[in-house]
Amino acid sequence: MARPHIEFDLNDVVEMKKPHPCGTNQWKVIRMGADIRIKCLGCGHSVMLSRSEFQKKIKRVLESGTKEEQDQNNG
């Protein structure tokens, strides 16, 4: 059974299937292109993954980054 494609965008906070060695599994999407760069919200370490690898490892989107960007632009 094929896993559904999860939609995500720049600055979204996502939950990954496996936790980072620091203990958290929450990451922020900081770069999008052919590859995806994510930053650990626990320790600040960043990792670059291919789009296909990222789709396999993502569990769900916790927060949309567009709301955060709008608040910064309005305030």
PQR file with spaces between the fields and no chain letter, atoms N, CA, C, O and H, PARSE charges and radii, in Angstrom:
ATOM       1  N    MET     1       0.844   -1.189    0.000 -0.4000 1.5000
ATOM       2  CA   MET     1       0.000    0.000    0.000 -0.0000 2.0000
ATOM       3  C    MET     1       0.881    1.241    0.000  0.5500 1.7000
ATOM       4  O    MET     1       1.795    1.364    0.816 -0.5500 1.4000
ATOM       5  N    ALA     2       0.605    2.150   -0.910 -0.4000 1.5000
ATOM       6  CA   ALA     2       1.405    3.364   -1.026 -0.0000 2.0000
ATOM       7  C    ALA     2       1.052    4.344    0.088  0.5500 1.7000
ATOM       8  O    ALA     2      -0.116    4.525    0.431 -0.5500 1.4000
ATOM       9  H    ALA     2      -0.137    2.050   -1.573  0.4000 1.0000
ATOM      10  N    ARG     3       2.059    4.955    0.631 -0.4000 1.5000
ATOM      11  CA   ARG     3       1.868    5.932    1.692 -0.0000 2.0000
ATOM      12  C    ARG     3       1.429    7.258    1.079  0.5500 1.7000
ATOM      13  O    ARG     3       1.994    7.666    0.065 -0.5500 1.4000
ATOM      14  H    ARG     3       3.008    4.808    0.353  0.4000 1.0000
ATOM      15  N    PRO     4       0.442    7.945    1.656 -0.5600 1.5000
ATOM      16  CA   PRO     4      -0.014    9.211    1.075  0.2800 2.0000
ATOM      17  C    PRO     4       1.082   10.277    1.123  0.5500 1.7000
ATOM      18  O    PRO     4       1.878   10.332    2.060 -0.5500 1.4000
ATOM      19  N    HIS     5       1.100   11.110    0.103 -0.4000 1.5000
ATOM      20  CA   HIS     5       2.060   12.202    0.009 -0.0000 2.0000
ATOM      21  C    HIS     5       1.697   13.281    1.031  0.5500 1.7000
ATOM      22  O    HIS     5       0.551   13.730    1.068 -0.5500 1.4000
ATOM      23  H    HIS     5       0.453   11.066   -0.659  0.4000 1.0000
ATOM      24  N    ILE     6       2.648   13.697    1.853 -0.4000 1.5000
ATOM      25  CA   ILE     6       2.404   14.721    2.869 -0.0000 2.0000
ATOM      26  C    ILE     6       2.845   16.075    2.321  0.5500 1.7000
ATOM      27  O    ILE     6       3.989   16.233    1.893 -0.5500 1.4000
ATOM      28  H    ILE     6       3.578   13.331    1.823  0.4000 1.0000
ATOM      29  N    GLU     7       1.940   17.048    2.336 -0.4000 1.5000
ATOM      30  CA   GLU     7       2.254   18.391    1.865 -0.0000 2.0000
ATOM      31  C    GLU     7       2.968   19.169    2.970  0.5500 1.7000
ATOM      32  O    GLU     7       2.552   19.130    4.128 -0.5500 1.4000
ATOM      33  H    GLU     7       1.012   16.919    2.684  0.4000 1.0000
ATOM      34  N    PHE     8       4.033   19.869    2.618 -0.4000 1.5000
ATOM      35  CA   PHE     8       4.784   20.684    3.565 -0.0000 2.0000
ATOM      36  C    PHE     8       5.318   21.893    2.825  0.5500 1.7000
ATOM      37  O    PHE     8       5.355   21.906    1.594 -0.5500 1.4000
ATOM      38  H    PHE     8       4.371   19.901    1.677  0.4000 1.0000
ATOM      39  N    ASP     9       5.731   22.907    3.567 -0.4000 1.5000
ATOM      40  CA   ASP     9       6.225   24.140    2.971 -0.0000 2.0000
ATOM      41  C    ASP     9       7.394   24.662    3.783  0.5500 1.7000
ATOM      42  O    ASP     9       7.697   24.135    4.853 -0.5500 1.4000
ATOM      43  H    ASP     9       5.700   22.896    4.566  0.4000 1.0000
ATOM      44  N    LEU    10       8.041   25.682    3.286 -0.4000 1.5000
ATOM      45  CA   LEU    10       9.167   26.303    3.961 -0.0000 2.0000
ATOM      46  C    LEU    10       8.732   26.830    5.331  0.5500 1.7000
ATOM      47  O    LEU    10       7.640   27.384    5.456 -0.5500 1.4000
ATOM      48  H    LEU    10       7.795   26.110    2.417  0.4000 1.0000
ATOM      49  N    ASN    11       9.561   26.667    6.345 -0.4000 1.5000
ATOM      50  CA   ASN    11       9.343   27.095    7.731 -0.0000 2.0000
ATOM      51  C    ASN    11       8.291   26.287    8.482  0.5500 1.7000
ATOM      52  O    ASN    11       7.927   26.656    9.599 -0.5500 1.4000
ATOM      53  H    ASN    11      10.448   26.217    6.243  0.4000 1.0000
ATOM      54  N    ASP    12       7.795   25.198    7.905 -0.4000 1.5000
ATOM      55  CA   ASP    12       6.888   24.313    8.632 -0.0000 2.0000
ATOM      56  C    ASP    12       7.667   23.552    9.700  0.5500 1.7000
ATOM      57  O    ASP    12       8.838   23.227    9.504 -0.5500 1.4000
ATOM      58  H    ASP    12       8.091   24.899    6.998  0.4000 1.0000
ATOM      59  N    VAL    13       7.029   23.272   10.815 -0.4000 1.5000
ATOM      60  CA   VAL    13       7.596   22.402   11.842 -0.0000 2.0000
ATOM      61  C    VAL    13       6.992   21.027   11.614  0.5500 1.7000
ATOM      62  O    VAL    13       5.772   20.863   11.615 -0.5500 1.4000
ATOM      63  H    VAL    13       6.078   23.536   10.975  0.4000 1.0000
ATOM      64  N    VAL    14       7.872   20.028   11.416 -0.4000 1.5000
ATOM      65  CA   VAL    14       7.417   18.671   11.109 -0.0000 2.0000
ATOM      66  C    VAL    14       7.885   17.693   12.170  0.5500 1.7000
ATOM      67  O    VAL    14       8.874   17.931   12.863 -0.5500 1.4000
ATOM      68  H    VAL    14       8.863   20.161   11.415  0.4000 1.0000
ATOM      69  N    GLU    15       7.163   16.596   12.287 -0.4000 1.5000
ATOM      70  CA   GLU    15       7.542   15.519   13.192 -0.0000 2.0000
ATOM      71  C    GLU    15       8.055   14.366   12.335  0.5500 1.7000
ATOM      72  O    GLU    15       7.393   13.938   11.389 -0.5500 1.4000
ATOM      73  H    GLU    15       6.359   16.403   11.724  0.4000 1.0000
ATOM      74  N    MET    16       9.236   13.872   12.678 -0.4000 1.5000
ATOM      75  CA   MET    16       9.828   12.761   11.948 -0.0000 2.0000
ATOM      76  C    MET    16       9.510   11.451   12.677  0.5500 1.7000
ATOM      77  O    MET    16       9.156   11.464   13.856 -0.5500 1.4000
ATOM      78  H    MET    16       9.773   14.219   13.446  0.4000 1.0000
ATOM      79  N    LYS    17       9.636   10.328   11.975 -0.4000 1.5000
ATOM      80  CA   LYS    17       9.314    9.030   12.563 -0.0000 2.0000
ATOM      81  C    LYS    17      10.260    8.675   13.705  0.5500 1.7000
ATOM      82  O    LYS    17       9.815    8.219   14.758 -0.5500 1.4000
ATOM      83  H    LYS    17       9.924   10.317   11.017  0.4000 1.0000
ATOM      84  N    LYS    18      11.561    8.881   13.506 -0.4000 1.5000
ATOM      85  CA   LYS    18      12.549    8.529   14.524 -0.0000 2.0000
ATOM      86  C    LYS    18      13.086    9.793   15.189  0.5500 1.7000
ATOM      87  O    LYS    18      13.300   10.800   14.514 -0.5500 1.4000
ATOM      88  H    LYS    18      11.922    9.252   12.651  0.4000 1.0000
ATOM      89  N    PRO    19      13.306    9.755   16.500 -0.5600 1.5000
ATOM      90  CA   PRO    19      13.854   10.940   17.173  0.2800 2.0000
ATOM      91  C    PRO    19      15.333   11.141   16.862  0.5500 1.7000
ATOM      92  O    PRO    19      16.049   10.184   16.566 -0.5500 1.4000
ATOM      93  N    HIS    20      15.777   12.377   16.930 -0.4000 1.5000
ATOM      94  CA   HIS    20      17.178   12.744   16.791 -0.0000 2.0000
ATOM      95  C    HIS    20      17.905   12.278   18.060  0.5500 1.7000
ATOM      96  O    HIS    20      17.259   12.152   19.101 -0.5500 1.4000
ATOM      97  H    HIS    20      15.195   13.154   17.170  0.4000 1.0000
ATOM      98  N    PRO    21      19.202   12.019   18.021 -0.5600 1.5000
ATOM      99  CA   PRO    21      19.928   11.602   19.231  0.2800 2.0000
ATOM     100  C    PRO    21      19.781   12.557   20.423  0.5500 1.7000
ATOM     101  O    PRO    21      19.968   12.139   21.566 -0.5500 1.4000
ATOM     102  N    CYS    22      19.448   13.829   20.177 -0.4000 1.5000
ATOM     103  CA   CYS    22      19.258   14.771   21.281 -0.0000 2.0000
ATOM     104  C    CYS    22      17.936   14.528   22.008  0.5500 1.7000
ATOM     105  O    CYS    22      17.727   15.062   23.097 -0.5500 1.4000
ATOM     106  H    CYS    22      19.296   14.169   19.249  0.4000 1.0000
ATOM     107  N    GLY    23      17.033   13.723   21.418 -0.4000 1.5000
ATOM     108  CA   GLY    23      15.799   13.357   22.093 -0.0000 2.0000
ATOM     109  C    GLY    23      14.530   13.908   21.487  0.5500 1.7000
ATOM     110  O    GLY    23      13.442   13.465   21.855 -0.5500 1.4000
ATOM     111  H    GLY    23      17.203   13.289   20.534  0.4000 1.0000
ATOM     112  N    THR    24      14.623   14.863   20.568 -0.4000 1.5000
ATOM     113  CA   THR    24      13.412   15.431   19.974 -0.0000 2.0000
ATOM     114  C    THR    24      13.210   14.891   18.562  0.5500 1.7000
ATOM     115  O    THR    24      14.167   14.472   17.911 -0.5500 1.4000
ATOM     116  H    THR    24      15.507   15.223   20.269  0.4000 1.0000
ATOM     117  N    ASN    25      11.965   14.901   18.089 -0.4000 1.5000
ATOM     118  CA   ASN    25      11.709   14.521   16.702 -0.0000 2.0000
ATOM     119  C    ASN    25      10.969   15.642   15.971  0.5500 1.7000
ATOM     120  O    ASN    25      10.260   15.395   14.996 -0.5500 1.4000
ATOM     121  H    ASN    25      11.188   15.241   18.617  0.4000 1.0000
ATOM     122  N    GLN    26      11.141   16.876   16.452 -0.4000 1.5000
ATOM     123  CA   GLN    26      10.555   18.048   15.812 -0.0000 2.0000
ATOM     124  C    GLN    26      11.636   18.800   15.051  0.5500 1.7000
ATOM     125  O    GLN    26      12.698   19.107   15.592 -0.5500 1.4000
ATOM     126  H    GLN    26      11.717   17.077   17.244  0.4000 1.0000
ATOM     127  N    TRP    27      11.347   19.091   13.790 -0.4000 1.5000
ATOM     128  CA   TRP    27      12.301   19.728   12.894 -0.0000 2.0000
ATOM     129  C    TRP    27      11.615   20.862   12.149  0.5500 1.7000
ATOM     130  O    TRP    27      10.405   20.830   11.930 -0.5500 1.4000
ATOM     131  H    TRP    27      10.484   18.842   13.351  0.4000 1.0000
ATOM     132  N    LYS    28      12.396   21.866   11.762 -0.4000 1.5000
ATOM     133  CA   LYS    28      11.881   22.983   10.973 -0.0000 2.0000
ATOM     134  C    LYS    28      12.463   22.886    9.567  0.5500 1.7000
ATOM     135  O    LYS    28      13.667   22.692    9.407 -0.5500 1.4000
ATOM     136  H    LYS    28      13.379   21.892   11.941  0.4000 1.0000
ATOM     137  N    VAL    29      11.611   23.021    8.544 -0.4000 1.5000
ATOM     138  CA   VAL    29      12.059   22.982    7.153 -0.0000 2.0000
ATOM     139  C    VAL    29      12.682   24.338    6.847  0.5500 1.7000
ATOM     140  O    VAL    29      11.993   25.358    6.865 -0.5500 1.4000
ATOM     141  H    VAL    29      10.633   23.180    8.675  0.4000 1.0000
ATOM     142  N    ILE    30      13.995   24.353    6.563 -0.4000 1.5000
ATOM     143  CA   ILE    30      14.681   25.634    6.346 -0.0000 2.0000
ATOM     144  C    ILE    30      15.125   25.842    4.898  0.5500 1.7000
ATOM     145  O    ILE    30      15.536   26.945    4.537 -0.5500 1.4000
ATOM     146  H    ILE    30      14.555   23.524    6.549  0.4000 1.0000
ATOM     147  N    ARG    31      15.049   24.788    4.054 -0.4000 1.5000
ATOM     148  CA   ARG    31      15.403   24.936    2.645 -0.0000 2.0000
ATOM     149  C    ARG    31      14.640   23.913    1.837  0.5500 1.7000
ATOM     150  O    ARG    31      14.527   22.752    2.228 -0.5500 1.4000
ATOM     151  H    ARG    31      14.716   23.893    4.347  0.4000 1.0000
ATOM     152  N    MET    32      14.113   24.356    0.696 -0.4000 1.5000
ATOM     153  CA   MET    32      13.404   23.445   -0.194 -0.0000 2.0000
ATOM     154  C    MET    32      13.948   23.606   -1.604  0.5500 1.7000
ATOM     155  O    MET    32      14.211   24.720   -2.059 -0.5500 1.4000
ATOM     156  H    MET    32      14.204   25.300    0.378  0.4000 1.0000
ATOM     157  N    GLY    33      14.107   22.513   -2.271 -0.4000 1.5000
ATOM     158  CA   GLY    33      14.583   22.472   -3.641 -0.0000 2.0000
ATOM     159  C    GLY    33      14.565   21.016   -4.059  0.5500 1.7000
ATOM     160  O    GLY    33      13.635   20.279   -3.731 -0.5500 1.4000
ATOM     161  H    GLY    33      13.894   21.608   -1.901  0.4000 1.0000
ATOM     162  N    ALA    34      15.601   20.598   -4.790 -0.4000 1.5000
ATOM     163  CA   ALA    34      15.721   19.176   -5.115 -0.0000 2.0000
ATOM     164  C    ALA    34      15.921   18.380   -3.832  0.5500 1.7000
ATOM     165  O    ALA    34      15.483   17.235   -3.721 -0.5500 1.4000
ATOM     166  H    ALA    34      16.357   21.197   -5.057  0.4000 1.0000
ATOM     167  N    ASP    35      16.592   19.006   -2.863 -0.4000 1.5000
ATOM     168  CA   ASP    35      16.799   18.422   -1.544 -0.0000 2.0000
ATOM     169  C    ASP    35      16.078   19.268   -0.506  0.5500 1.7000
ATOM     170  O    ASP    35      15.768   20.434   -0.753 -0.5500 1.4000
ATOM     171  H    ASP    35      16.948   19.936   -2.953  0.4000 1.0000
ATOM     172  N    ILE    36      15.813   18.683    0.650 -0.4000 1.5000
ATOM     173  CA   ILE    36      15.150   19.375    1.757 -0.0000 2.0000
ATOM     174  C    ILE    36      16.150   19.481    2.904  0.5500 1.7000
ATOM     175  O    ILE    36      16.744   18.478    3.299 -0.5500 1.4000
ATOM     176  H    ILE    36      16.065   17.736    0.851  0.4000 1.0000
ATOM     177  N    ARG    37      16.346   20.696    3.446 -0.4000 1.5000
ATOM     178  CA   ARG    37      17.189   20.864    4.630 -0.0000 2.0000
ATOM     179  C    ARG    37      16.278   21.128    5.815  0.5500 1.7000
ATOM     180  O    ARG    37      15.414   22.004    5.771 -0.5500 1.4000
ATOM     181  H    ARG    37      15.863   21.511    3.125  0.4000 1.0000
ATOM     182  N    ILE    38      16.485   20.350    6.886 -0.4000 1.5000
ATOM     183  CA   ILE    38      15.697   20.512    8.097 -0.0000 2.0000
ATOM     184  C    ILE    38      16.628   20.789    9.268  0.5500 1.7000
ATOM     185  O    ILE    38      17.773   20.337    9.287 -0.5500 1.4000
ATOM     186  H    ILE    38      17.187   19.639    6.922  0.4000 1.0000
ATOM     187  N    LYS    39      16.121   21.541   10.250 -0.4000 1.5000
ATOM     188  CA   LYS    39      16.904   21.919   11.429 -0.0000 2.0000
ATOM     189  C    LYS    39      16.220   21.369   12.668  0.5500 1.7000
ATOM     190  O    LYS    39      15.020   21.566   12.862 -0.5500 1.4000
ATOM     191  H    LYS    39      15.191   21.908   10.235  0.4000 1.0000
ATOM     192  N    CYS    40      16.991   20.673   13.516 -0.4000 1.5000
ATOM     193  CA   CYS    40      16.461   20.098   14.744 -0.0000 2.0000
ATOM     194  C    CYS    40      16.091   21.229   15.703  0.5500 1.7000
ATOM     195  O    CYS    40      16.885   22.142   15.928 -0.5500 1.4000
ATOM     196  H    CYS    40      17.966   20.513   13.358  0.4000 1.0000
ATOM     197  N    LEU    41      14.884   21.166   16.266 -0.4000 1.5000
ATOM     198  CA   LEU    41      14.458   22.199   17.212 -0.0000 2.0000
ATOM     199  C    LEU    41      14.986   21.949   18.613  0.5500 1.7000
ATOM     200  O    LEU    41      14.833   22.793   19.495 -0.5500 1.4000
ATOM     201  H    LEU    41      14.239   20.424   16.083  0.4000 1.0000
ATOM     202  N    GLY    42      15.607   20.794   18.825 -0.4000 1.5000
ATOM     203  CA   GLY    42      16.195   20.489   20.128 -0.0000 2.0000
ATOM     204  C    GLY    42      17.604   21.036   20.259  0.5500 1.7000
ATOM     205  O    GLY    42      17.916   21.745   21.216 -0.5500 1.4000
ATOM     206  H    GLY    42      15.731   20.107   18.108  0.4000 1.0000
ATOM     207  N    CYS    43      18.465   20.702   19.285 -0.4000 1.5000
ATOM     208  CA   CYS    43      19.879   21.062   19.409 -0.0000 2.0000
ATOM     209  C    CYS    43      20.374   21.988   18.306  0.5500 1.7000
ATOM     210  O    CYS    43      21.489   22.500   18.402 -0.5500 1.4000
ATOM     211  H    CYS    43      18.212   20.126   18.507  0.4000 1.0000
ATOM     212  N    GLY    44      19.582   22.220   17.258 -0.4000 1.5000
ATOM     213  CA   GLY    44      19.979   23.133   16.194 -0.0000 2.0000
ATOM     214  C    GLY    44      20.746   22.488   15.048  0.5500 1.7000
ATOM     215  O    GLY    44      21.118   23.180   14.100 -0.5500 1.4000
ATOM     216  H    GLY    44      18.676   21.804   17.179  0.4000 1.0000
ATOM     217  N    HIS    45      20.993   21.185   15.106 -0.4000 1.5000
ATOM     218  CA   HIS    45      21.710   20.479   14.041 -0.0000 2.0000
ATOM     219  C    HIS    45      20.853   20.471   12.780  0.5500 1.7000
ATOM     220  O    HIS    45      19.640   20.279   12.862 -0.5500 1.4000
ATOM     221  H    HIS    45      20.691   20.623   15.876  0.4000 1.0000
ATOM     222  N    SER    46      21.467   20.678   11.614 -0.4000 1.5000
ATOM     223  CA   SER    46      20.699   20.632   10.368 -0.0000 2.0000
ATOM     224  C    SER    46      21.141   19.456    9.518  0.5500 1.7000
ATOM     225  O    SER    46      22.304   19.054    9.538 -0.5500 1.4000
ATOM     226  H    SER    46      22.453   20.834   11.548  0.4000 1.0000
ATOM     227  N    VAL    47      20.188   18.911    8.768 -0.4000 1.5000
ATOM     228  CA   VAL    47      20.396   17.727    7.940 -0.0000 2.0000
ATOM     229  C    VAL    47      19.763   17.988    6.582  0.5500 1.7000
ATOM     230  O    VAL    47      18.693   18.592    6.497 -0.5500 1.4000
ATOM     231  H    VAL    47      19.243   19.238    8.752  0.4000 1.0000
ATOM     232  N    MET    48      20.427   17.532    5.510 -0.4000 1.5000
ATOM     233  CA   MET    48      19.860   17.635    4.172 -0.0000 2.0000
ATOM     234  C    MET    48      19.470   16.247    3.688  0.5500 1.7000
ATOM     235  O    MET    48      20.267   15.311    3.748 -0.5500 1.4000
ATOM     236  H    MET    48      21.296   17.042    5.579  0.4000 1.0000
ATOM     237  N    LEU    49      18.231   16.121    3.205 -0.4000 1.5000
ATOM     238  CA   LEU    49      17.699   14.858    2.711 -0.0000 2.0000
ATOM     239  C    LEU    49      17.134   15.064    1.307  0.5500 1.7000
ATOM     240  O    LEU    49      16.689   16.161    0.966 -0.5500 1.4000
ATOM     241  H    LEU    49      17.583   16.881    3.157  0.4000 1.0000
ATOM     242  N    SER    50      17.153   14.003    0.492 -0.4000 1.5000
ATOM     243  CA   SER    50      16.480   14.086   -0.799 -0.0000 2.0000
ATOM     244  C    SER    50      14.973   14.143   -0.530  0.5500 1.7000
ATOM     245  O    SER    50      14.511   13.729    0.533 -0.5500 1.4000
ATOM     246  H    SER    50      17.514   13.113    0.768  0.4000 1.0000
ATOM     247  N    ARG    51      14.222   14.649   -1.484 -0.4000 1.5000
ATOM     248  CA   ARG    51      12.762   14.747   -1.305 -0.0000 2.0000
ATOM     249  C    ARG    51      12.142   13.379   -1.038  0.5500 1.7000
ATOM     250  O    ARG    51      11.272   13.247   -0.178 -0.5500 1.4000
ATOM     251  H    ARG    51      14.597   14.986   -2.348  0.4000 1.0000
ATOM     252  N    SER    52      12.584   12.372   -1.767 -0.4000 1.5000
ATOM     253  CA   SER    52      11.998   11.034   -1.587 -0.0000 2.0000
ATOM     254  C    SER    52      12.331   10.473   -0.204  0.5500 1.7000
ATOM     255  O    SER    52      11.479    9.859    0.438 -0.5500 1.4000
ATOM     256  H    SER    52      13.291   12.479   -2.466  0.4000 1.0000
ATOM     257  N    GLU    53      13.561   10.681    0.254 -0.4000 1.5000
ATOM     258  CA   GLU    53      13.948   10.200    1.583 -0.0000 2.0000
ATOM     259  C    GLU    53      13.168   10.953    2.663  0.5500 1.7000
ATOM     260  O    GLU    53      12.730   10.356    3.646 -0.5500 1.4000
ATOM     261  H    GLU    53      14.253   11.179   -0.268  0.4000 1.0000
ATOM     262  N    PHE    54      12.995   12.274    2.476 -0.4000 1.5000
ATOM     263  CA   PHE    54      12.244   13.081    3.436 -0.0000 2.0000
ATOM     264  C    PHE    54      10.798   12.588    3.531  0.5500 1.7000
ATOM     265  O    PHE    54      10.255   12.472    4.629 -0.5500 1.4000
ATOM     266  H    PHE    54      13.351   12.759    1.678  0.4000 1.0000
ATOM     267  N    GLN    55      10.171   12.296    2.378 -0.4000 1.5000
ATOM     268  CA   GLN    55       8.784   11.815    2.381 -0.0000 2.0000
ATOM     269  C    GLN    55       8.651   10.476    3.110  0.5500 1.7000
ATOM     270  O    GLN    55       7.618   10.208    3.723 -0.5500 1.4000
ATOM     271  H    GLN    55      10.613   12.390    1.486  0.4000 1.0000
ATOM     272  N    LYS    56       9.680    9.639    3.048 -0.4000 1.5000
ATOM     273  CA   LYS    56       9.649    8.360    3.752 -0.0000 2.0000
ATOM     274  C    LYS    56       9.758    8.547    5.258  0.5500 1.7000
ATOM     275  O    LYS    56       9.173    7.780    6.023 -0.5500 1.4000
ATOM     276  H    LYS    56      10.519    9.857    2.549  0.4000 1.0000
ATOM     277  N    LYS    57      10.514    9.575    5.696 -0.4000 1.5000
ATOM     278  CA   LYS    57      10.828    9.739    7.107 -0.0000 2.0000
ATOM     279  C    LYS    57       9.893   10.690    7.857  0.5500 1.7000
ATOM     280  O    LYS    57       9.884   10.693    9.088 -0.5500 1.4000
ATOM     281  H    LYS    57      10.990   10.198    5.075  0.4000 1.0000
ATOM     282  N    ILE    58       9.111   11.495    7.141 -0.4000 1.5000
ATOM     283  CA   ILE    58       8.214   12.450    7.805 -0.0000 2.0000
ATOM     284  C    ILE    58       6.983   11.715    8.340  0.5500 1.7000
ATOM     285  O    ILE    58       6.466   10.793    7.709 -0.5500 1.4000
ATOM     286  H    ILE    58       9.118   11.493    6.141  0.4000 1.0000
ATOM     287  N    LYS    59       6.533   12.145    9.512 -0.4000 1.5000
ATOM     288  CA   LYS    59       5.331   11.557   10.113 -0.0000 2.0000
ATOM     289  C    LYS    59       4.134   12.478    9.888  0.5500 1.7000
ATOM     290  O    LYS    59       3.081   12.038    9.427 -0.5500 1.4000
ATOM     291  H    LYS    59       6.953   12.893   10.024  0.4000 1.0000
ATOM     292  N    ARG    60       4.305   13.767   10.219 -0.4000 1.5000
ATOM     293  CA   ARG    60       3.223   14.730   10.018 -0.0000 2.0000
ATOM     294  C    ARG    60       3.749   16.152   10.167  0.5500 1.7000
ATOM     295  O    ARG    60       4.850   16.367   10.674 -0.5500 1.4000
ATOM     296  H    ARG    60       5.160   14.124   10.593  0.4000 1.0000
ATOM     297  N    VAL    61       2.946   17.126    9.717 -0.4000 1.5000
ATOM     298  CA   VAL    61       3.265   18.543    9.877 -0.0000 2.0000
ATOM     299  C    VAL    61       2.606   19.014   11.166  0.5500 1.7000
ATOM     300  O    VAL    61       1.396   18.865   11.336 -0.5500 1.4000
ATOM     301  H    VAL    61       2.051   16.951    9.305  0.4000 1.0000
ATOM     302  N    LEU    62       3.399   19.585   12.080 -0.4000 1.5000
ATOM     303  CA   LEU    62       2.885   20.054   13.365 -0.0000 2.0000
ATOM     304  C    LEU    62       2.411   21.504   13.295  0.5500 1.7000
ATOM     305  O    LEU    62       1.361   21.845   13.840 -0.5500 1.4000
ATOM     306  H    LEU    62       4.382   19.707   11.942  0.4000 1.0000
ATOM     307  N    GLU    63       3.184   22.355   12.625 -0.4000 1.5000
ATOM     308  CA   GLU    63       2.851   23.783   12.509 -0.0000 2.0000
ATOM     309  C    GLU    63       3.148   24.246   11.109  0.5500 1.7000
ATOM     310  O    GLU    63       4.148   23.850   10.510 -0.5500 1.4000
ATOM     311  H    GLU    63       4.037   22.078   12.182  0.4000 1.0000
ATOM     312  N    SER    64       2.271   25.094   10.583 -0.4000 1.5000
ATOM     313  CA   SER    64       2.506   25.676    9.271 -0.0000 2.0000
ATOM     314  C    SER    64       3.377   26.917    9.429  0.5500 1.7000
ATOM     315  O    SER    64       3.114   27.752   10.294 -0.5500 1.4000
ATOM     316  H    SER    64       1.459   25.416   11.070  0.4000 1.0000
ATOM     317  N    GLY    65       4.391   27.043    8.615 -0.4000 1.5000
ATOM     318  CA   GLY    65       5.304   28.177    8.687 -0.0000 2.0000
ATOM     319  C    GLY    65       4.731   29.444    8.100  0.5500 1.7000
ATOM     320  O    GLY    65       5.237   30.529    8.385 -0.5500 1.4000
ATOM     321  H    GLY    65       4.604   26.364    7.912  0.4000 1.0000
ATOM     322  N    THR    66       3.682   29.346    7.282 -0.4000 1.5000
ATOM     323  CA   THR    66       3.126   30.528    6.646 -0.0000 2.0000
ATOM     324  C    THR    66       2.508   31.468    7.684  0.5500 1.7000
ATOM     325  O    THR    66       2.588   32.687    7.531 -0.5500 1.4000
ATOM     326  H    THR    66       3.271   28.464    7.050  0.4000 1.0000
ATOM     327  N    LYS    67       1.897   30.924    8.732 -0.4000 1.5000
ATOM     328  CA   LYS    67       1.311   31.749    9.790 -0.0000 2.0000
ATOM     329  C    LYS    67       2.410   32.531   10.510  0.5500 1.7000
ATOM     330  O    LYS    67       2.239   33.715   10.803 -0.5500 1.4000
ATOM     331  H    LYS    67       1.832   29.933    8.856  0.4000 1.0000
ATOM     332  N    GLU    68       3.529   31.879   10.792 -0.4000 1.5000
ATOM     333  CA   GLU    68       4.653   32.525   11.464 -0.0000 2.0000
ATOM     334  C    GLU    68       5.209   33.663   10.611  0.5500 1.7000
ATOM     335  O    GLU    68       5.522   34.735   11.129 -0.5500 1.4000
ATOM     336  H    GLU    68       3.668   30.918   10.554  0.4000 1.0000
ATOM     337  N    GLU    69       5.332   33.428    9.287 -0.4000 1.5000
ATOM     338  CA   GLU    69       5.839   34.461    8.390 -0.0000 2.0000
ATOM     339  C    GLU    69       4.891   35.644    8.344  0.5500 1.7000
ATOM     340  O    GLU    69       5.344   36.789    8.343 -0.5500 1.4000
ATOM     341  H    GLU    69       5.077   32.557    8.866  0.4000 1.0000
ATOM     342  N    GLN    70       3.573   35.400    8.305 -0.4000 1.5000
ATOM     343  CA   GLN    70       2.598   36.481    8.261 -0.0000 2.0000
ATOM     344  C    GLN    70       2.654   37.324    9.520  0.5500 1.7000
ATOM     345  O    GLN    70       2.566   38.550    9.451 -0.5500 1.4000
ATOM     346  H    GLN    70       3.205   34.471    8.305  0.4000 1.0000
ATOM     347  N    ASP    71       2.803   36.671   10.689 -0.4000 1.5000
ATOM     348  CA   ASP    71       2.906   37.403   11.953 -0.0000 2.0000
ATOM     349  C    ASP    71       4.138   38.296   11.969  0.5500 1.7000
ATOM     350  O    ASP    71       4.074   39.417   12.473 -0.5500 1.4000
ATOM     351  H    ASP    71       2.874   35.675   10.745  0.4000 1.0000
ATOM     352  N    GLN    72       5.257   37.826   11.430 -0.4000 1.5000
ATOM     353  CA   GLN    72       6.484   38.616   11.389 -0.0000 2.0000
ATOM     354  C    GLN    72       6.339   39.800   10.437  0.5500 1.7000
ATOM     355  O    GLN    72       6.842   40.889   10.715 -0.5500 1.4000
ATOM     356  H    GLN    72       5.310   36.915   11.021  0.4000 1.0000
ATOM     357  N    ASN    73       5.652   39.587    9.313 -0.4000 1.5000
ATOM     358  CA   ASN    73       5.475   40.656    8.327 -0.0000 2.0000
ATOM     359  C    ASN    73       4.483   41.707    8.816  0.5500 1.7000
ATOM     360  O    ASN    73       4.624   42.881    8.476 -0.5500 1.4000
ATOM     361  H    ASN    73       5.243   38.702    9.088  0.4000 1.0000
ATOM     362  N    ASN    74       3.490   41.319    9.599 -0.4000 1.5000
ATOM     363  CA   ASN    74       2.486   42.256   10.101 -0.0000 2.0000
ATOM     364  C    ASN    74       2.936   42.988   11.348  0.5500 1.7000
ATOM     365  O    ASN    74       2.419   44.065   11.645 -0.5500 1.4000
ATOM     366  H    ASN    74       3.375   40.365    9.876  0.4000 1.0000
ATOM     367  N    GLY    75       3.875   42.440   12.079 -0.4000 1.5000
ATOM     368  CA   GLY    75       4.258   43.015   13.358 -0.0000 2.0000
ATOM     369  C    GLY    75       5.499   43.753   13.350  0.5500 1.7000
ATOM     370  O    GLY    75       5.912   44.278   14.383 -0.5500 1.4000
ATOM     371  H    GLY    75       4.295   41.565   11.839  0.4000 1.0000
